[in-house]
């Protein structure tokens, strides 16, 4: 298949040698600028997307998708959980009771968020059971009256307390016990029945799981007020929560994971957009370089343009030559940059090259995740920008008067 005339001339100009070697150098620099811009943009988007998805997955592994509170509490939480699980798209339901306390050992103390759970149902809504690194979740079940009940600690909290499975800890809550000396804080000795690592610093450093009877006594609550739900499609959680609230009535209050973490994900999305725009300016600079290189090429090749026109080449063909030249630079630079960005993102993700403080960002490293839509947008935007950069120089070349060019060339 014969190469089109315009493309053949454009490639000859791009690969010029000898006296016009500087044109090839300028074209190479323009291509390199596009490569760097596209590669940086792919890496930035992969980093921010990976951070968002990793935080989302860890948050959803630690908490439920939908939360249902009842004013006055649930009389029979098992019956209510079974009722809520019968709703469309709900695949799991479990009760929860949450409060604050102070936990201490002989080696340290810390504030703790106590979460009372039913060990038999908790696995339906969170990944706590699979996150246990030592001990078992089922050990939280109420033991004999003369034995201390169990508590499941996050690995960072256990490390701070110097506690291991089988050790005793003292838990004190603000709910007081009336005594002749006034109201005294409620304290109970618990045994560490397991240690979990959910991978989210907020949970691993502050949470302690106990059985519901223990939580009720520690927090002074007679009833469970919260039931957590897991749904089959996490993106439909807001609509499912709203539908459940409407059907149950005004005595029930519902919420979902996206609403409770709205500020976090809004900040991450804004940061992703800001980084994309900032790094996208590199592609704009590369496009300006293409404009400059094509203008120089038009000035250098004005005699050739005049000769081509006198031989019958139309203004549209002349315009197409220079537009194809810029488009080839954009296509090659975008292809190389995209491939290089994907390869570097894969290496950085596989070997976890970007480490961050877990107490600040909740996770210890940044995963790189490339989504097809993001990559397609980057490629399309880069090629489109490079194409737009060719229009002005190509139009100037097409308007060149061959008689004037030959007379003064």
GUTORMI-618110 format. One record per residue (C-alpha): residue number from 1; residue in three letters; x, y, z. Coordinates in Angstrom, 3 decimals, m for minus. Layout:
GUTORMI-618110
<pt NUM; "ALA"; <X; Y; Z>>
...
//
This chain:
GUTORMI-618110
<pt 1; "UNK"; <0.000; 0.000; 0.000>>
<pt 2; "UNK"; <1.496; 3.337; m1.087>>
<pt 3; "UNK"; <2.204; 5.959; 1.562>>
<pt 4; "UNK"; <0.105; 9.115; 1.104>>
<pt 5; "UNK"; <2.019; 12.026; m0.358>>
<pt 6; "UNK"; <1.453; 14.289; 2.652>>
<pt 7; "UNK"; <2.571; 11.645; 5.166>>
<pt 8; "UNK"; <5.671; 10.821; 3.111>>
<pt 9; "UNK"; <6.798; 14.453; 3.076>>
<pt 10; "UNK"; <6.004; 14.898; 6.780>>
<pt 11; "UNK"; <8.148; 11.894; 7.706>>
<pt 12; "UNK"; <11.000; 13.119; 5.494>>
<pt 13; "UNK"; <10.959; 16.449; 7.339>>
<pt 14; "UNK"; <10.896; 14.724; 10.724>>
<pt 15; "UNK"; <13.829; 12.503; 9.828>>
<pt 16; "UNK"; <15.847; 15.180; 8.073>>
<pt 17; "UNK"; <19.623; 14.733; 8.062>>
<pt 18; "UNK"; <22.758; 16.655; 7.200>>
<pt 19; "UNK"; <22.019; 20.372; 6.742>>
<pt 20; "UNK"; <18.541; 20.075; 8.288>>
<pt 21; "UNK"; <19.677; 17.874; 11.199>>
<pt 22; "UNK"; <18.613; 20.533; 13.701>>
<pt 23; "UNK"; <15.002; 19.945; 12.624>>
<pt 24; "UNK"; <15.261; 16.319; 13.703>>
<pt 25; "UNK"; <16.776; 17.439; 17.005>>
<pt 26; "UNK"; <13.914; 19.867; 17.631>>
<pt 27; "UNK"; <11.396; 17.147; 16.720>>
<pt 28; "UNK"; <13.091; 14.731; 19.119>>
<pt 29; "UNK"; <12.962; 17.296; 21.917>>
<pt 30; "UNK"; <9.266; 17.908; 21.206>>
<pt 31; "UNK"; <8.589; 14.162; 21.300>>
<pt 32; "UNK"; <10.533; 13.812; 24.543>>
<pt 33; "UNK"; <8.462; 16.588; 26.103>>
<pt 34; "UNK"; <5.256; 14.737; 25.261>>
<pt 35; "UNK"; <6.719; 11.482; 26.613>>
<pt 36; "UNK"; <7.634; 13.056; 29.941>>
<pt 37; "UNK"; <4.289; 14.836; 30.279>>
<pt 38; "UNK"; <2.192; 11.766; 29.509>>
<pt 39; "UNK"; <4.305; 9.512; 31.718>>
<pt 40; "UNK"; <4.085; 11.909; 34.661>>
<pt 41; "UNK"; <0.327; 12.298; 34.220>>
<pt 42; "UNK"; <m0.237; 8.522; 34.061>>
<pt 43; "UNK"; <1.837; 7.999; 37.208>>
<pt 44; "UNK"; <0.062; 10.799; 39.086>>
<pt 45; "UNK"; <m3.386; 9.481; 38.226>>
<pt 46; "UNK"; <m2.349; 5.911; 39.079>>
<pt 47; "UNK"; <m1.030; 7.065; 42.456>>
<pt 48; "UNK"; <m4.149; 9.017; 43.414>>
<pt 49; "UNK"; <m6.508; 6.327; 42.105>>
<pt 50; "UNK"; <m4.597; 3.637; 43.988>>
<pt 51; "UNK"; <m4.738; 5.689; 47.180>>
<pt 52; "UNK"; <m8.492; 6.239; 46.841>>
<pt 53; "UNK"; <m9.290; 2.596; 46.084>>
<pt 54; "UNK"; <m7.003; 1.251; 48.805>>
<pt 55; "UNK"; <m8.537; 3.529; 51.430>>
<pt 56; "UNK"; <m12.022; 2.660; 50.224>>
<pt 57; "UNK"; <m11.372; m1.093; 50.365>>
<pt 58; "UNK"; <m9.804; m0.909; 53.810>>
<pt 59; "UNK"; <m12.574; 1.295; 55.159>>
<pt 60; "UNK"; <m15.221; m1.060; 53.788>>
<pt 61; "UNK"; <m13.337; m4.035; 55.191>>
<pt 62; "UNK"; <m13.407; m2.409; 58.628>>
<pt 63; "UNK"; <m16.932; m1.023; 58.627>>
<pt 64; "UNK"; <m20.304; m1.853; 57.113>>
<pt 65; "UNK"; <m21.953; m0.381; 54.014>>
<pt 66; "UNK"; <m25.173; 0.811; 55.658>>
<pt 67; "UNK"; <m25.926; 1.793; 59.276>>
<pt 68; "UNK"; <m29.406; 1.611; 60.794>>
<pt 69; "UNK"; <m30.098; 3.231; 64.185>>
<pt 70; "UNK"; <m33.342; 2.883; 66.107>>
<pt 71; "UNK"; <m34.491; 5.498; 68.589>>
<pt 72; "UNK"; <m34.801; 3.759; 71.947>>
<pt 73; "UNK"; <m32.783; 0.740; 70.780>>
<pt 74; "UNK"; <m33.719; m2.709; 69.494>>
<pt 75; "UNK"; <m35.706; m5.009; 71.797>>
<pt 76; "UNK"; <m34.564; m8.141; 69.946>>
<pt 77; "UNK"; <m31.572; m7.351; 67.776>>
<pt 78; "UNK"; <m31.455; m10.850; 66.245>>
<pt 79; "UNK"; <m35.010; m10.558; 64.963>>
<pt 80; "UNK"; <m34.350; m7.022; 63.706>>
<pt 81; "UNK"; <m31.147; m8.150; 61.974>>
<pt 82; "UNK"; <m33.032; m10.962; 60.239>>
<pt 83; "UNK"; <m35.739; m8.490; 59.218>>
<pt 84; "UNK"; <m33.223; m6.024; 57.768>>
<pt 85; "UNK"; <m31.336; m8.770; 55.968>>
<pt 86; "UNK"; <m34.566; m9.655; 54.154>>
<pt 87; "UNK"; <m34.526; m6.282; 52.379>>
<pt 88; "UNK"; <m33.533; m6.369; 48.681>>
<pt 89; "UNK"; <m29.772; m6.167; 47.985>>
<pt 90; "UNK"; <m28.848; m6.683; 51.677>>
<pt 91; "UNK"; <m26.508; m9.670; 52.115>>
<pt 92; "UNK"; <m25.531; m9.356; 55.784>>
<pt 93; "UNK"; <m26.677; m7.774; 59.044>>
<pt 94; "UNK"; <m25.035; m7.581; 62.470>>
<pt 95; "UNK"; <m25.624; m5.569; 65.666>>
<pt 96; "UNK"; <m23.080; m3.169; 67.146>>
<pt 97; "UNK"; <m22.656; m1.088; 70.277>>
<pt 98; "UNK"; <m19.918; 1.572; 70.252>>
<pt 99; "UNK"; <m18.440; 3.609; 73.096>>
<pt 100; "UNK"; <m15.226; 5.106; 74.429>>
<pt 101; "UNK"; <m12.968; 3.976; 77.248>>
<pt 102; "UNK"; <m9.471; 3.820; 78.650>>
<pt 103; "UNK"; <m7.490; 0.595; 78.420>>
<pt 104; "UNK"; <m4.349; m0.062; 80.452>>
<pt 105; "UNK"; <m1.752; m2.666; 81.297>>
<pt 106; "UNK"; <1.325; m2.594; 83.487>>
<pt 107; "UNK"; <3.301; m1.395; 80.441>>
<pt 108; "UNK"; <1.060; 1.351; 79.093>>
<pt 109; "UNK"; <m2.382; 2.832; 78.611>>
<pt 110; "UNK"; <m4.389; 4.335; 75.762>>
<pt 111; "UNK"; <m7.835; 5.537; 74.807>>
<pt 112; "UNK"; <m9.863; 2.836; 73.100>>
<pt 113; "UNK"; <m13.008; 2.734; 70.996>>
<pt 114; "UNK"; <m14.997; m0.216; 72.287>>
<pt 115; "UNK"; <m17.226; m1.979; 69.778>>
<pt 116; "UNK"; <m19.602; m4.602; 71.082>>
<pt 117; "UNK"; <m20.372; m7.248; 68.455>>
<pt 118; "UNK"; <m22.021; m10.606; 68.011>>
<pt 119; "UNK"; <m19.102; m12.838; 66.936>>
<pt 120; "UNK"; <m21.487; m15.126; 65.064>>
<pt 121; "UNK"; <m22.842; m12.286; 62.880>>
<pt 122; "UNK"; <m19.955; m9.803; 62.600>>
<pt 123; "UNK"; <m18.306; m11.695; 59.747>>
<pt 124; "UNK"; <m21.326; m10.912; 57.553>>
<pt 125; "UNK"; <m20.618; m7.167; 57.518>>
<pt 126; "UNK"; <m16.864; m6.653; 58.151>>
<pt 127; "UNK"; <m13.559; m8.442; 57.563>>
<pt 128; "UNK"; <m12.534; m8.480; 61.226>>
<pt 129; "UNK"; <m12.676; m12.265; 61.412>>
<pt 130; "UNK"; <m10.287; m12.643; 58.461>>
<pt 131; "UNK"; <m8.022; m9.902; 59.826>>
<pt 132; "UNK"; <m7.250; m11.732; 63.093>>
<pt 133; "UNK"; <m3.528; m12.492; 63.142>>
<pt 134; "UNK"; <m3.467; m14.358; 66.474>>
<pt 135; "UNK"; <m6.240; m15.778; 68.617>>
<pt 136; "UNK"; <m9.815; m16.115; 67.337>>
<pt 137; "UNK"; <m12.889; m13.942; 66.950>>
<pt 138; "UNK"; <m15.134; m16.590; 68.483>>
<pt 139; "UNK"; <m13.172; m16.371; 71.761>>
<pt 140; "UNK"; <m15.042; m13.120; 72.412>>
<pt 141; "UNK"; <m18.161; m15.096; 73.274>>
<pt 142; "UNK"; <m19.127; m14.680; 76.906>>
<pt 143; "UNK"; <m17.194; m17.037; 79.161>>
<pt 144; "UNK"; <m18.075; m18.430; 82.565>>
<pt 145; "UNK"; <m19.048; m15.935; 85.233>>
<pt 146; "UNK"; <m15.830; m16.515; 87.196>>
<pt 147; "UNK"; <m13.589; m15.981; 84.185>>
<pt 148; "UNK"; <m12.625; m12.711; 82.534>>
<pt 149; "UNK"; <m14.313; m11.956; 79.220>>
<pt 150; "UNK"; <m12.280; m11.481; 76.074>>
<pt 151; "UNK"; <m11.287; m8.459; 74.006>>
<pt 152; "UNK"; <m9.886; m8.290; 70.480>>
<pt 153; "UNK"; <m7.240; m5.568; 70.054>>
<pt 154; "UNK"; <m5.779; m3.888; 66.981>>
<pt 155; "UNK"; <m2.119; m4.749; 66.434>>
<pt 156; "UNK"; <m0.894; m1.157; 66.878>>
<pt 157; "UNK"; <m2.921; m0.761; 70.073>>
<pt 158; "UNK"; <m1.647; m4.077; 71.414>>
<pt 159; "UNK"; <1.933; m3.045; 70.638>>
<pt 160; "UNK"; <1.453; 0.249; 72.472>>
<pt 161; "UNK"; <0.073; m1.581; 75.505>>
<pt 162; "UNK"; <2.683; m4.330; 75.329>>
<pt 163; "UNK"; <m0.148; m6.877; 75.321>>
<pt 164; "UNK"; <m0.314; m10.304; 73.711>>
<pt 165; "UNK"; <m2.940; m13.024; 73.477>>
<pt 166; "UNK"; <m3.725; m14.312; 76.972>>
<pt 167; "UNK"; <m2.643; m11.135; 78.784>>
<pt 168; "UNK"; <m5.012; m9.238; 81.056>>
<pt 169; "UNK"; <m5.998; m5.621; 80.456>>
<pt 170; "UNK"; <m8.114; m3.213; 82.483>>
<pt 171; "UNK"; <m10.850; m1.296; 80.687>>
<pt 172; "UNK"; <m12.428; 1.763; 82.303>>
<pt 173; "UNK"; <m15.414; 3.626; 80.870>>
<pt 174; "UNK"; <m17.103; 6.896; 81.746>>
<pt 175; "UNK"; <m20.259; 5.085; 82.796>>
<pt 176; "UNK"; <m20.061; 5.153; 86.598>>
<pt 177; "UNK"; <m21.045; 2.797; 89.376>>
<pt 178; "UNK"; <m22.841; 4.312; 92.359>>
<pt 179; "UNK"; <m20.978; 3.708; 95.648>>
<pt 180; "UNK"; <m20.892; 5.205; 99.155>>
<pt 181; "UNK"; <m18.047; 7.407; 97.911>>
<pt 182; "UNK"; <m20.009; 8.703; 94.932>>
<pt 183; "UNK"; <m20.034; 7.666; 91.285>>
<pt 184; "UNK"; <m16.913; 5.680; 90.426>>
<pt 185; "UNK"; <m15.748; 4.906; 86.856>>
<pt 186; "UNK"; <m16.690; 1.424; 85.714>>
<pt 187; "UNK"; <m13.648; m0.838; 85.400>>
<pt 188; "UNK"; <m13.393; m4.425; 84.257>>
<pt 189; "UNK"; <m10.541; m6.829; 83.718>>
<pt 190; "UNK"; <m10.534; m8.455; 80.282>>
<pt 191; "UNK"; <m8.294; m11.036; 78.653>>
<pt 192; "UNK"; <m6.802; m10.420; 75.201>>
<pt 193; "UNK"; <m8.397; m13.153; 73.117>>
<pt 194; "UNK"; <m6.992; m12.050; 69.794>>
<pt 195; "UNK"; <m5.143; m9.402; 67.791>>
<pt 196; "UNK"; <m6.306; m8.122; 64.399>>
<pt 197; "UNK"; <m4.709; m6.094; 61.597>>
<pt 198; "UNK"; <m7.252; m4.472; 59.280>>
<pt 199; "UNK"; <m4.553; m2.367; 57.633>>
<pt 200; "UNK"; <m6.290; 0.896; 58.566>>
<pt 201; "UNK"; <m4.391; 2.806; 61.232>>
<pt 202; "UNK"; <m7.527; 4.331; 62.729>>
<pt 203; "UNK"; <m8.850; 0.871; 63.603>>
<pt 204; "UNK"; <m5.590; m0.915; 64.329>>
<pt 205; "UNK"; <m4.494; 1.736; 66.833>>
<pt 206; "UNK"; <m7.732; 2.601; 68.642>>
<pt 207; "UNK"; <m10.311; m0.192; 68.357>>
<pt 208; "UNK"; <m11.099; m3.028; 70.714>>
<pt 209; "UNK"; <m13.860; m5.564; 70.004>>
<pt 210; "UNK"; <m15.827; m7.193; 72.826>>
<pt 211; "UNK"; <m19.001; m9.260; 72.942>>
<pt 212; "UNK"; <m22.332; m7.457; 73.203>>
<pt 213; "UNK"; <m23.045; m8.501; 76.852>>
<pt 214; "UNK"; <m19.645; m7.162; 77.922>>
<pt 215; "UNK"; <m20.164; m3.924; 75.953>>
<pt 216; "UNK"; <m23.583; m3.404; 77.530>>
<pt 217; "UNK"; <m22.163; m3.725; 81.045>>
<pt 218; "UNK"; <m19.143; m1.531; 80.320>>
<pt 219; "UNK"; <m21.122; 1.194; 78.552>>
<pt 220; "UNK"; <m24.214; 0.988; 80.751>>
<pt 221; "UNK"; <m26.529; 0.284; 77.812>>
<pt 222; "UNK"; <m29.554; m1.994; 78.091>>
<pt 223; "UNK"; <m30.249; m2.250; 74.372>>
<pt 224; "UNK"; <m28.419; m2.332; 71.084>>
<pt 225; "UNK"; <m29.142; 0.807; 69.065>>
<pt 226; "UNK"; <m27.230; 0.088; 65.843>>
<pt 227; "UNK"; <m27.414; m2.648; 63.223>>
<pt 228; "UNK"; <m24.851; m2.657; 60.423>>
<pt 229; "UNK"; <m25.621; m3.948; 56.940>>
<pt 230; "UNK"; <m23.587; m5.146; 53.976>>
<pt 231; "UNK"; <m25.082; m4.809; 50.496>>
<pt 232; "UNK"; <m24.300; m6.541; 47.210>>
<pt 233; "UNK"; <m23.303; m3.309; 45.432>>
<pt 234; "UNK"; <m21.424; m0.769; 47.537>>
<pt 235; "UNK"; <m22.162; 2.029; 45.035>>
<pt 236; "UNK"; <m25.883; 1.528; 45.595>>
<pt 237; "UNK"; <m25.520; 1.806; 49.367>>
<pt 238; "UNK"; <m26.893; 5.406; 49.523>>
<pt 239; "UNK"; <m30.052; 4.460; 47.610>>
<pt 240; "UNK"; <m30.514; 1.285; 49.677>>
<pt 241; "UNK"; <m30.075; 3.210; 52.945>>
<pt 242; "UNK"; <m32.632; 5.781; 51.846>>
<pt 243; "UNK"; <m35.130; 3.093; 50.810>>
<pt 244; "UNK"; <m34.752; 1.242; 54.118>>
<pt 245; "UNK"; <m35.260; 4.457; 56.084>>
<pt 246; "UNK"; <m38.436; 5.270; 54.163>>
<pt 247; "UNK"; <m39.918; 1.812; 54.694>>
<pt 248; "UNK"; <m39.058; 1.506; 58.395>>
<pt 249; "UNK"; <m40.438; 4.858; 59.477>>
<pt 250; "UNK"; <m39.329; 7.905; 61.446>>
<pt 251; "UNK"; <m38.070; 5.933; 64.465>>
<pt 252; "UNK"; <m35.201; 4.601; 62.329>>
<pt 253; "UNK"; <m32.216; 6.604; 61.095>>
<pt 254; "UNK"; <m30.020; 5.329; 58.270>>
<pt 255; "UNK"; <m26.633; 6.319; 56.887>>
<pt 256; "UNK"; <m24.103; 4.809; 54.489>>
<pt 257; "UNK"; <m20.348; 4.521; 54.098>>
<pt 258; "UNK"; <m20.045; 7.150; 51.352>>
<pt 259; "UNK"; <m21.855; 9.797; 53.371>>
<pt 260; "UNK"; <m19.845; 9.102; 56.526>>
<pt 261; "UNK"; <m16.568; 9.365; 54.580>>
<pt 262; "UNK"; <m17.670; 12.121; 52.199>>
<pt 263; "UNK"; <m15.100; 14.668; 53.390>>
<pt 264; "UNK"; <m12.219; 12.212; 52.995>>
<pt 265; "UNK"; <m13.069; 11.113; 49.467>>
<pt 266; "UNK"; <m13.967; 14.663; 48.410>>
<pt 267; "UNK"; <m10.528; 15.818; 49.519>>
<pt 268; "UNK"; <m8.857; 12.934; 47.678>>
<pt 269; "UNK"; <m10.828; 13.679; 44.494>>
<pt 270; "UNK"; <m9.928; 17.376; 44.690>>
<pt 271; "UNK"; <m6.268; 16.490; 45.201>>
<pt 272; "UNK"; <m6.397; 14.134; 42.221>>
<pt 273; "UNK"; <m7.833; 16.854; 39.992>>
<pt 274; "UNK"; <m5.311; 19.445; 41.216>>
<pt 275; "UNK"; <m2.361; 17.132; 40.585>>
<pt 276; "UNK"; <m3.708; 16.167; 37.159>>
<pt 277; "UNK"; <m4.111; 19.795; 36.107>>
<pt 278; "UNK"; <m0.684; 20.744; 37.429>>
<pt 279; "UNK"; <1.166; 17.898; 35.752>>
<pt 280; "UNK"; <m0.980; 18.312; 32.637>>
<pt 281; "UNK"; <0.763; 21.643; 32.123>>
<pt 282; "UNK"; <3.837; 19.629; 31.138>>
<pt 283; "UNK"; <1.907; 18.373; 28.117>>
<pt 284; "UNK"; <0.905; 21.968; 27.353>>
<pt 285; "UNK"; <4.564; 23.004; 27.411>>
<pt 286; "UNK"; <5.369; 20.135; 25.063>>
<pt 287; "UNK"; <2.585; 21.314; 22.761>>
<pt 288; "UNK"; <4.069; 24.826; 22.702>>
<pt 289; "UNK"; <7.377; 23.235; 21.787>>
<pt 290; "UNK"; <5.636; 21.549; 18.854>>
<pt 291; "UNK"; <4.269; 24.931; 17.750>>
<pt 292; "UNK"; <7.756; 26.451; 17.888>>
<pt 293; "UNK"; <9.355; 23.559; 16.012>>
<pt 294; "UNK"; <6.740; 23.658; 13.251>>
<pt 295; "UNK"; <7.071; 27.437; 12.862>>
<pt 296; "UNK"; <10.838; 27.015; 12.490>>
<pt 297; "UNK"; <10.258; 24.237; 9.988>>
<pt 298; "UNK"; <7.908; 26.423; 7.928>>
<pt 299; "UNK"; <10.514; 29.192; 7.892>>
<pt 300; "UNK"; <13.209; 26.714; 6.889>>
<pt 301; "UNK"; <11.136; 24.988; 4.219>>
<pt 302; "UNK"; <9.457; 27.989; 2.602>>
<pt 303; "UNK"; <11.232; 27.308; m0.724>>
<pt 304; "UNK"; <10.148; 23.649; m0.634>>
<pt 305; "UNK"; <6.574; 24.739; 0.076>>
<pt 306; "UNK"; <6.688; 27.148; m2.855>>
<pt 307; "UNK"; <8.020; 24.439; m5.183>>
<pt 308; "UNK"; <5.353; 21.979; m4.025>>
<pt 309; "UNK"; <2.643; 24.538; m4.708>>
<pt 310; "UNK"; <3.993; 25.322; m8.197>>
<pt 311; "UNK"; <3.983; 21.564; m8.890>>
<pt 312; "UNK"; <0.274; 21.427; m8.089>>
<pt 313; "UNK"; <0.086; 20.738; m4.365>>
<pt 314; "UNK"; <m3.010; 22.357; m2.899>>
<pt 315; "UNK"; <m3.103; 24.507; 0.229>>
<pt 316; "UNK"; <m4.954; 21.680; 1.970>>
<pt 317; "UNK"; <m2.120; 19.250; 1.166>>
<pt 318; "UNK"; <0.502; 21.682; 2.492>>
<pt 319; "UNK"; <m1.543; 22.140; 5.652>>
<pt 320; "UNK"; <m1.915; 18.368; 6.007>>
<pt 321; "UNK"; <1.875; 17.869; 5.774>>
<pt 322; "UNK"; <2.597; 20.012; 8.811>>
<pt 323; "UNK"; <m0.399; 18.810; 10.757>>
<pt 324; "UNK"; <0.690; 15.215; 10.181>>
<pt 325; "UNK"; <4.175; 16.072; 11.341>>
<pt 326; "UNK"; <2.888; 17.430; 14.644>>
<pt 327; "UNK"; <0.434; 14.557; 14.958>>
<pt 328; "UNK"; <3.195; 11.993; 14.480>>
<pt 329; "UNK"; <5.184; 13.680; 17.263>>
<pt 330; "UNK"; <2.100; 13.547; 19.482>>
<pt 331; "UNK"; <1.279; 9.922; 18.674>>
<pt 332; "UNK"; <4.822; 8.652; 19.220>>
<pt 333; "UNK"; <5.328; 10.697; 22.379>>
<pt 334; "UNK"; <1.945; 9.703; 23.808>>
<pt 335; "UNK"; <2.444; 6.006; 23.033>>
<pt 336; "UNK"; <5.915; 5.880; 24.567>>
<pt 337; "UNK"; <4.836; 7.966; 27.571>>
<pt 338; "UNK"; <1.735; 5.846; 28.212>>
<pt 339; "UNK"; <3.658; 2.575; 27.966>>
<pt 340; "UNK"; <6.436; 3.933; 30.179>>
<pt 341; "UNK"; <3.941; 5.259; 32.732>>
<pt 342; "UNK"; <2.091; 1.941; 32.918>>
<pt 343; "UNK"; <5.374; 0.035; 33.302>>
<pt 344; "UNK"; <6.688; 2.337; 36.056>>
<pt 345; "UNK"; <3.340; 2.231; 37.880>>
<pt 346; "UNK"; <3.395; m1.564; 37.793>>
<pt 347; "UNK"; <6.935; m1.687; 39.204>>
<pt 348; "UNK"; <6.144; 0.883; 41.909>>
<pt 349; "UNK"; <3.014; m1.020; 42.919>>
<pt 350; "UNK"; <4.590; m4.465; 42.849>>
<pt 351; "UNK"; <7.592; m3.503; 44.980>>
<pt 352; "UNK"; <5.754; m0.891; 47.101>>
<pt 353; "UNK"; <8.308; 1.805; 46.365>>
<pt 354; "UNK"; <6.324; 4.756; 47.766>>
<pt 355; "UNK"; <6.209; 4.491; 51.568>>
<pt 356; "UNK"; <4.165; 6.929; 53.655>>
<pt 357; "UNK"; <3.522; 7.353; 57.402>>
<pt 358; "UNK"; <0.553; 5.166; 58.326>>
<pt 359; "UNK"; <m0.537; 7.367; 61.230>>
<pt 360; "UNK"; <m1.129; 10.229; 58.779>>
<pt 361; "UNK"; <m2.491; 8.533; 55.661>>
<pt 362; "UNK"; <m4.003; 5.410; 57.295>>
<pt 363; "UNK"; <m1.924; 3.109; 55.065>>
<pt 364; "UNK"; <1.816; 2.392; 55.040>>
<pt 365; "UNK"; <2.425; 2.560; 51.267>>
<pt 366; "UNK"; <0.767; 3.974; 48.171>>
<pt 367; "UNK"; <m0.515; 1.455; 45.632>>
<pt 368; "UNK"; <m0.556; 2.430; 41.965>>
<pt 369; "UNK"; <m3.780; 1.558; 40.142>>
<pt 370; "UNK"; <m4.344; 2.431; 36.495>>
<pt 371; "UNK"; <m7.945; 2.575; 35.356>>
<pt 372; "UNK"; <m8.751; 2.199; 31.685>>
<pt 373; "UNK"; <m10.865; 5.348; 31.636>>
<pt 374; "UNK"; <m8.095; 7.480; 33.174>>
<pt 375; "UNK"; <m5.532; 6.140; 30.703>>
<pt 376; "UNK"; <m7.880; 6.743; 27.780>>
<pt 377; "UNK"; <m8.517; 10.337; 28.906>>
<pt 378; "UNK"; <m4.772; 11.016; 29.224>>
<pt 379; "UNK"; <m4.019; 9.566; 25.780>>
<pt 380; "UNK"; <m6.909; 11.399; 24.106>>
<pt 381; "UNK"; <m6.069; 14.701; 25.812>>
<pt 382; "UNK"; <m2.387; 14.475; 24.889>>
<pt 383; "UNK"; <m3.045; 13.632; 21.240>>
<pt 384; "UNK"; <m5.756; 16.296; 21.020>>
<pt 385; "UNK"; <m3.454; 18.930; 22.515>>
<pt 386; "UNK"; <m0.671; 18.040; 20.102>>
<pt 387; "UNK"; <m3.098; 18.156; 17.188>>
<pt 388; "UNK"; <m4.373; 21.598; 18.171>>
<pt 389; "UNK"; <m0.783; 22.806; 18.399>>
<pt 390; "UNK"; <m0.284; 22.039; 14.697>>
<pt 391; "UNK"; <m3.149; 24.157; 13.382>>
<pt 392; "UNK"; <m1.535; 27.616; 13.465>>
<pt 393; "UNK"; <1.847; 26.653; 11.877>>
<pt 394; "UNK"; <0.056; 24.502; 9.264>>
<pt 395; "UNK"; <m2.258; 27.362; 8.296>>
<pt 396; "UNK"; <0.704; 29.712; 7.964>>
<pt 397; "UNK"; <2.407; 27.239; 5.654>>
<pt 398; "UNK"; <m0.735; 26.836; 3.554>>
<pt 399; "UNK"; <m1.037; 30.636; 3.136>>
<pt 400; "UNK"; <2.545; 31.015; 1.856>>
<pt 401; "UNK"; <2.710; 32.770; m1.514>>
<pt 402; "UNK"; <4.995; 30.682; m3.789>>
<pt 403; "UNK"; <6.009; 33.648; m5.931>>
<pt 404; "UNK"; <7.108; 35.681; m2.912>>
<pt 405; "UNK"; <8.886; 32.686; m1.395>>
<pt 406; "UNK"; <10.858; 31.958; m4.571>>
<pt 407; "UNK"; <11.656; 35.623; m5.223>>
<pt 408; "UNK"; <13.075; 36.340; m1.788>>
<pt 409; "UNK"; <14.171; 32.798; m0.890>>
//
